[in-house]
Each structure stands twice: as structure tokens, then as C-alpha cells.
Amino acid sequence: MSEIKTNKLSSLTGTDNNITIDPDGTGDTIIASGNLGVGTTSPDALLELYKAGTSELMIGSDNAGTALLSLYEGTSSTKEGFLKYDGANNNVVLGTSGAANAVVVARDTGNVLLGTASSYGVGTTFAPSGSNGTLAVFNQNYGNGFTSHQFRYNGSAVGSIIINTSSTAYNTSSDYRLKESITDITGATDRLKQLNPVRFNFIVDPDTTVDGFLAHEVQAVVPEAVTGTHNEVDDDGNAVMQGIDQSKLVPLLVATIQEQQAAIEALTARVTALEAN
């Protein structure tokens, strides 16, 4: 094949009949065997962008909201997905056909939003559009003791969710080597009597009555079971609601049962002694 050169295009003779677009003589762009390579002379895919030591790809558009990258299956008339920049909300959106906000990365905060364009706090928000379904599925096929989640504070593990073949364990740190000043619980029955179990419905669900506690009342007896401050409001006067972890009541319940069992055994022994006389 004859060689034709301009300052931008060279058609070179060779066994692969490559076309090189090489304006500065560095071999930046190669079209070879139907594949397009940038920064490489041997692209392994339809499009390969390569830079030694790092990867670089920049996609831009002057039209805010326009898809920067569209994904198709079959003809281009059926768009299956897209990647775009949402200038109005300063977000990056990865969408699928029929779900324009399937995945949103909030540029300013770094939050990841799934199925919604609205952020509720810091982190990842799951908000599927359907009325039914599961927010997230965590599957493992490796037998007992698989850690699906690990929670850390300042780099140290403080909790985990462990998946077994037929159950799930929700764990918080409890190793004796993490603890000191260990003493028995005393006066458990008196403390338990201060708790006030009640029945109620939540305002947003008036038709469902449940058993439970009022957080601020429990806080006075078992403070570690409650988060937040009674009647707290934020700087705008909005209520900051308290929460409760009812599992934190278990040690007090067990200690109360032990005290009651000791009393029962003592009374049984007295009755047995009286009957013997």
C-alpha cells in the first residue's frame, strides 16, 4: 500500500494496514484491526484509552442535562442507560431506561443516592420507586461466619453483621478484653419497676398499635439504651427525635429474673422447712 502523508494523517504500509492519526509524532491515536486505541498501538477492545501509570477519560457537553454517555443494546433507537451531569442539582446521574435517577452521585457532598434525587443525611440513600420490593440484598455462598457488614470507629471494629447458612447475627463489641471496672448488677428489680411499658401508635401509622416505651422515660433508667436528648430541637426549631435500642434492656431484665429466682428459691426453701415441721 502506498504511503500518503499530511501533517495530521498517515496511512502506513504494514501487515495490519493501520491508520495512524499522529499530528505530533507521538503515536497518540491508532486505529487497528477495527479497534480504536488512544495512547496504545494494540487496543484490546473496540475502544481502549490508555496512559502509562494512570487512566484518563474526559466526557463533556455544553448542554446541561444532556446524556454524556448513552448505552444501547441492538439499535441506537433503544437507549438502555445513560450517564449525564445534572447541572440544576450539581449531581452526576447514572440512569436506566424508565428510571432517570437510578443512581445519583451528589457532587457537593459525595452522597450516593439510589432511586432518588433527594439526599437524607450523609452517606447512601436507598429509595426505590416501586411500592414493593427489597431495598438491598446481601447474598453469600460461603457457609457460616461470613461478614456482610463491618462497622468501625477510628479504624477499630465495633460491630458487624454475620451471615450464617440459616440465620443472621447482629453483633456489637463485647470482648472482656475491651472492658474494665466489671461489677454485678444490683437493685435490678427496683430499676425494672421504674420502666413504663405502654401501648401506642405512631402518628404516621394510626391504624397500627404496638408495645414499647417512651424514649425519655427509659433514658432515666437505662441511659445507654437511648440516643438523643429529650425535647431537643435544631437551629431552625425542628424536632430532633430520640431513638431507643431495646436490646440494651436485656441485661437489666436478666438481672431482675435472677433476683426474682433467688427470692423464689428462698421462699421455696422456707415453705419446705415449715412443711417438714
ABEGO torsion letter per residue (X at the ends): XBBBBBAABBBBBBAAGBBBBBAAGAGABBBBGGBBBBGBABBABABBBBBBGBBBBBBBBABBGBBABBBBBEBAABBABBBBBBAAAGBBBBBBBGBAAABBBBAAAGBBBBGBABBBEBEBBBBBABABEBABBBBBAAEBGBBABBBBBGGBBABBBBBBAABBBBBBBABAAABBGBBBBBGAAAAAAABBBBBBBBAABAABBBBEBBAAAAAAABAAABBEBBGBBBAAGBBBBBBBBAAAAAAAAAAAAAAAAAAAAAAAAAAAAAAAX
